[in-house]
Amino acid sequence: MAAGKMCMRTRRNKEATTEWTGLFMSDLKTKQESLVFIKRMMAVAVSSITYLRGIFPEDAYRSRYLEDLCIKVLREDCNSPGASKIVKWMMGCFDALQKQYLQIVFIGVYTNPKEPNCIIESYQFKFKYTKKGPEMDVLRNDDVNTRVTLEDTKRASMVLIRKLFLLMQNLDVLPNNVYLTMKLYYYDDVTPADYEPPGFKEGECDSLWFEGMAVHFKVGEVQTAFHTLRVRVSAEQGCVQKLQEENHLRETKQVPQQIPPGTEMIMVGPEVGLFKYRSFGL
């Protein structure tokens, strides 16, 4: 499986504002603007992950430009059945997010269609809600309220995107045939018992596990006045061969030279978890 390539270009300063507003929002002062922004950030993250990991064909994406980066975003009208399903799943996530029901989005990559819970990579996004609006937090470890400006958000967004790009390209190439699963977790105290977003059906208590050693990467965070987004990537140890060969893999929180400062790598033992998820993608 050929991995996607990170596209670079020479930045023109006069294009910077146009590029940002074309991909995200011109301002983030209201709850609705912040909500749209966090949806688009999730779409960019999922699209970048699937593109750089070579999961879908090139024609499933369209190009958008942000500073010196050419960002590939999944097309809503693409002809790839797998990519169309991911887009459909994200629309379901957005429905649950809009209603403030959604707690966690879990995306797993697996190789055996008969064992979809035996994963080799995963991406987890966790959402919290405040009186101001939804707060998106991938495995949040603290609860810090910080007043941020649009420029703060822009800067943090670019750092997060760049780190994610570089991390994806430092993982070993995926096998030729891989599959994706998406599982949703809700806040039971506010979510109707019969609620299922479009593209999902009722889930159940089930196990998720990595074969062998799981390695977790804490990539970074983006904040607005209404949301906080932290990104975590988990991969089976065998997929981080590039990092291991350079002796940059540690059982500490030291930063490997191949990935940007601020990215944490944590090794744990063979991972098995029992999760009660309310919905999973059809």
C-alpha positions, 0 to 999 in steps of 0.5 A, a space after each residue: 500500500 502506497 502512503 500519501 505524500 505531504 504536499 509542500 508549496 511556497 507560501 504567498 503572504 497575501 494568500 494566508 487569510 484567504 487560505 484560512 477562511 476558505 478551509 476554516 472560519 473567518 472568526 470564532 466568536 460565537 458558539 456556531 462558528 466554533 462548532 463549525 470550526 471543530 467539525 472542519 478540524 475533525 474532517 481535516 484530521 481524518 482526511 489527512 490520516 487516511 490520505 497519508 496512510 494510503 487508505 483511499 485512492 488519490 481521486 477520493 480527495 480534493 486539495 486545499 491549501 494552508 500556508 505551505 501545506 497542500 491538505 487533502 480533504 475527502 470529497 463528499 461526492 467521491 466514487 470510492 465506496 470506503 471513502 464515501 462511508 467515512 464521509 457518511 460516518 463523519 456526518 453522523 458524528 456531526 449530528 450527535 455533536 450538534 445535539 451535544 450527545 457525543 462523548 467519544 469518536 473512536 476510529 480503529 484500523 484492522 486487517 482481519 475482517 473477521 476480527 474488527 476489534 483487533 486493531 493495529 492503529 487507532 484515533 480517539 476524539 473525546 468531546 465535553 460540553 460547557 455552558 458556552 458550547 461543546 468542548 472537543 478533547 482527545 483524552 483530555 488530562 486537565 481542565 484549564 479554561 484559557 482565553 484564546 484569540 483567533 491568532 492563537 487558534 490559527 497558530 495551534 492548528 498549524 502546529 497540530 496539522 504539521 505534527 500529525 503529517 510528520 507522525 503519519 509519515 514516520 509510521 511504517 506503511 500499512 498492509 495492502 488490505 486494511 479496514 476501518 471501524 468507527 465507534 461512538 460513545 455518548 453521554 447517557 444522562 442526556 442521550 435518548 435511549 433510542 438515538 442513533 445518528 445517520 449511518 450508525 446502529 446500536 452497539 454493545 459491550 465489546 473488547 478492543 485490543 492491539 496484538 503485541 505492544 501498543 504505542 501511544 502518541 499525544 500529538 497536541 491541542 487546539 483551543 477556541 473560546 468554546 472547544 479544546 481539541 487534543 489528538 492521540 494516535 495509537 499504533 501497534 509497536 511493529 508499525 513504528 519501525 522507523 522510530 525504533 531503528 533510530 533508537 528514538 523510541 523510549 518508555 518515557 515522554 522524551 521527544 523523538 527527533 523525527 517528530 516535532 517537539 511537544 509530541 509524546 510517545 508512551 509505550 505500554 504492554 499488550 492492550 486489551 480494553 472493555 468498552 460499552 459503545 452505543 453506536 458503530 458505523 454501518 
